[in-house]
Amino acid sequence: MKTDLYTKIILTIIAIALTANLIKGSITPAMADSKHYVSVPLNADGSMNVNIIKSSGPLDVKINDVDYYAFRHVEPLKVKVQ
């Protein structure tokens, strides 16, 4: 009789914990990574290939719109227009 009561109590605690975990997971958004930057593949000489599909004039690049933390741990890229 005591084994049956003990088993019911333990299974109830496990069920409550799993339900709480499910509810917490649906409320809190999942974050895959806490990093604020990404790695960009570079060529062996440190250059990067970029293809611009359509451009009818000069491109307006607004670096101030990029988050400060995006460039926190990286070295600046050297740009050469060909």
Distance bins in CASP14 RR format, pairs under 12 A and 6 or more apart:
PFRMAT RR
TARGET T0000
AUTHOR 0000-0000-0000
RMODE 2
METHOD distances of the structure
MODEL  1
1 7 0 0 0 0 0 1 0 0 0 0 0
1 8 0 0 0 0 0 1 0 0 0 0 0
2 8 0 0 0 0 0 1 0 0 0 0 0
2 9 0 0 0 0 0 1 0 0 0 0 0
3 9 0 0 0 0 0 1 0 0 0 0 0
3 10 0 0 0 0 0 1 0 0 0 0 0
4 10 0 0 0 0 0 1 0 0 0 0 0
4 11 0 0 0 0 0 1 0 0 0 0 0
5 11 0 0 0 0 0 1 0 0 0 0 0
5 12 0 0 0 0 0 1 0 0 0 0 0
6 12 0 0 0 0 0 1 0 0 0 0 0
6 13 0 0 0 0 0 1 0 0 0 0 0
7 13 0 0 0 0 0 1 0 0 0 0 0
7 14 0 0 0 0 0 1 0 0 0 0 0
8 14 0 0 0 0 0 1 0 0 0 0 0
8 15 0 0 0 0 0 1 0 0 0 0 0
9 15 0 0 0 0 0 1 0 0 0 0 0
9 16 0 0 0 0 0 1 0 0 0 0 0
10 16 0 0 0 0 0 1 0 0 0 0 0
10 17 0 0 0 0 0 1 0 0 0 0 0
11 17 0 0 0 0 0 1 0 0 0 0 0
11 18 0 0 0 0 0 1 0 0 0 0 0
12 18 0 0 0 0 0 1 0 0 0 0 0
12 19 0 0 0 0 0 1 0 0 0 0 0
13 19 0 0 0 0 0 1 0 0 0 0 0
13 20 0 0 0 0 0 1 0 0 0 0 0
14 20 0 0 0 0 0 1 0 0 0 0 0
14 21 0 0 0 0 0 1 0 0 0 0 0
15 21 0 0 0 0 0 1 0 0 0 0 0
15 22 0 0 0 0 0 1 0 0 0 0 0
16 22 0 0 0 0 0 1 0 0 0 0 0
16 23 0 0 0 0 0 1 0 0 0 0 0
17 23 0 0 0 0 0 1 0 0 0 0 0
17 24 0 0 0 0 0 1 0 0 0 0 0
18 24 0 0 0 0 0 1 0 0 0 0 0
18 25 0 0 0 0 0 1 0 0 0 0 0
19 25 0 0 0 0 0 1 0 0 0 0 0
19 26 0 0 0 0 0 1 0 0 0 0 0
20 26 0 0 0 0 0 1 0 0 0 0 0
20 27 0 0 0 0 0 1 0 0 0 0 0
20 28 0 0 0 0 0 1 0 0 0 0 0
21 27 0 0 0 0 0 1 0 0 0 0 0
21 28 0 0 0 0 0 1 0 0 0 0 0
22 28 0 0 0 0 0 1 0 0 0 0 0
24 30 0 0 0 0 0 1 0 0 0 0 0
25 31 0 0 0 0 0 1 0 0 0 0 0
32 38 0 0 0 0 0 1 0 0 0 0 0
33 39 0 0 0 0 0 1 0 0 0 0 0
34 69 0 0 0 0 0 1 0 0 0 0 0
35 67 0 0 0 0 0 1 0 0 0 0 0
35 69 0 0 0 0 1 0 0 0 0 0 0
35 70 0 0 0 0 0 1 0 0 0 0 0
35 72 0 0 0 0 1 0 0 0 0 0 0
35 73 0 0 0 0 1 0 0 0 0 0 0
35 74 0 0 0 0 0 1 0 0 0 0 0
36 66 0 0 0 0 0 1 0 0 0 0 0
36 67 1 0 0 1 0 0 0 0 0 0 0
36 68 0 0 0 0 1 0 0 0 0 0 0
36 69 1 1 0 0 0 0 0 0 0 0 0
36 70 1 0 0 1 0 0 0 0 0 0 0
36 71 0 0 0 0 1 0 0 0 0 0 0
36 72 1 0 0 1 0 0 0 0 0 0 0
36 73 0 0 0 0 1 0 0 0 0 0 0
36 74 0 0 0 0 0 1 0 0 0 0 0
37 66 0 0 0 0 0 1 0 0 0 0 0
37 67 0 0 0 0 1 0 0 0 0 0 0
37 68 0 0 0 0 0 1 0 0 0 0 0
37 69 1 0 0 1 0 0 0 0 0 0 0
37 70 1 0 1 0 0 0 0 0 0 0 0
37 71 1 0 0 1 0 0 0 0 0 0 0
37 72 1 0 0 1 0 0 0 0 0 0 0
37 73 1 0 0 1 0 0 0 0 0 0 0
37 74 1 0 0 1 0 0 0 0 0 0 0
37 75 0 0 0 0 0 1 0 0 0 0 0
38 67 0 0 0 0 0 1 0 0 0 0 0
38 69 0 0 0 0 0 1 0 0 0 0 0
38 70 0 0 0 0 1 0 0 0 0 0 0
38 71 0 0 0 0 0 1 0 0 0 0 0
38 73 0 0 0 0 0 1 0 0 0 0 0
38 74 0 0 0 0 1 0 0 0 0 0 0
39 48 0 0 0 0 0 1 0 0 0 0 0
39 73 0 0 0 0 0 1 0 0 0 0 0
39 74 0 0 0 0 1 0 0 0 0 0 0
40 46 0 0 0 0 0 1 0 0 0 0 0
40 47 0 0 0 0 0 1 0 0 0 0 0
40 48 1 0 0 1 0 0 0 0 0 0 0
40 49 0 0 0 0 0 1 0 0 0 0 0
40 50 0 0 0 0 0 1 0 0 0 0 0
40 70 0 0 0 0 0 1 0 0 0 0 0
40 71 0 0 0 0 0 1 0 0 0 0 0
40 74 0 0 0 0 1 0 0 0 0 0 0
40 75 0 0 0 0 0 1 0 0 0 0 0
40 77 0 0 0 0 1 0 0 0 0 0 0
41 47 0 0 0 0 0 1 0 0 0 0 0
41 48 1 0 0 1 0 0 0 0 0 0 0
41 49 0 0 0 0 1 0 0 0 0 0 0
41 50 0 0 0 0 0 1 0 0 0 0 0
42 48 1 0 1 0 0 0 0 0 0 0 0
42 49 0 0 0 0 1 0 0 0 0 0 0
42 50 0 0 0 0 0 1 0 0 0 0 0
42 74 0 0 0 0 0 1 0 0 0 0 0
42 75 0 0 0 0 0 1 0 0 0 0 0
42 77 0 0 0 0 1 0 0 0 0 0 0
42 78 0 0 0 0 0 1 0 0 0 0 0
43 49 1 0 0 1 0 0 0 0 0 0 0
43 50 0 0 0 0 0 1 0 0 0 0 0
43 77 0 0 0 0 0 1 0 0 0 0 0
45 78 0 0 0 0 0 1 0 0 0 0 0
45 80 0 0 0 0 0 1 0 0 0 0 0
46 75 0 0 0 0 0 1 0 0 0 0 0
46 76 0 0 0 0 0 1 0 0 0 0 0
46 77 0 0 0 0 1 0 0 0 0 0 0
46 78 0 0 0 0 1 0 0 0 0 0 0
46 79 0 0 0 0 0 1 0 0 0 0 0
46 80 0 0 0 0 0 1 0 0 0 0 0
47 77 0 0 0 0 1 0 0 0 0 0 0
47 78 1 0 0 1 0 0 0 0 0 0 0
47 79 0 0 0 0 1 0 0 0 0 0 0
47 80 1 0 0 1 0 0 0 0 0 0 0
47 82 0 0 0 0 0 1 0 0 0 0 0
48 77 1 0 0 1 0 0 0 0 0 0 0
48 78 0 0 0 0 1 0 0 0 0 0 0
48 79 0 0 0 0 1 0 0 0 0 0 0
48 80 0 0 0 0 0 1 0 0 0 0 0
49 80 0 0 0 0 0 1 0 0 0 0 0
49 82 0 0 0 0 0 1 0 0 0 0 0
50 59 0 0 0 0 0 1 0 0 0 0 0
50 61 0 0 0 0 0 1 0 0 0 0 0
50 77 0 0 0 0 0 1 0 0 0 0 0
50 79 0 0 0 0 1 0 0 0 0 0 0
50 80 0 0 0 0 0 1 0 0 0 0 0
50 81 0 0 0 0 0 1 0 0 0 0 0
50 82 0 0 0 0 0 1 0 0 0 0 0
52 58 0 0 0 0 0 1 0 0 0 0 0
52 59 1 0 0 1 0 0 0 0 0 0 0
52 61 0 0 0 0 0 1 0 0 0 0 0
52 81 0 0 0 0 0 1 0 0 0 0 0
52 82 0 0 0 0 0 1 0 0 0 0 0
53 59 0 0 0 0 0 1 0 0 0 0 0
58 81 0 0 0 0 0 1 0 0 0 0 0
59 81 0 0 0 0 0 1 0 0 0 0 0
61 79 0 0 0 0 0 1 0 0 0 0 0
63 70 0 0 0 0 1 0 0 0 0 0 0
63 71 0 0 0 0 1 0 0 0 0 0 0
63 76 0 0 0 0 0 1 0 0 0 0 0
63 77 0 0 0 0 0 1 0 0 0 0 0
63 79 0 0 0 0 0 1 0 0 0 0 0
64 70 0 0 0 0 0 1 0 0 0 0 0
64 71 0 0 0 0 0 1 0 0 0 0 0
66 72 0 0 0 0 0 1 0 0 0 0 0
66 74 0 0 0 0 0 1 0 0 0 0 0
71 77 0 0 0 0 1 0 0 0 0 0 0
END
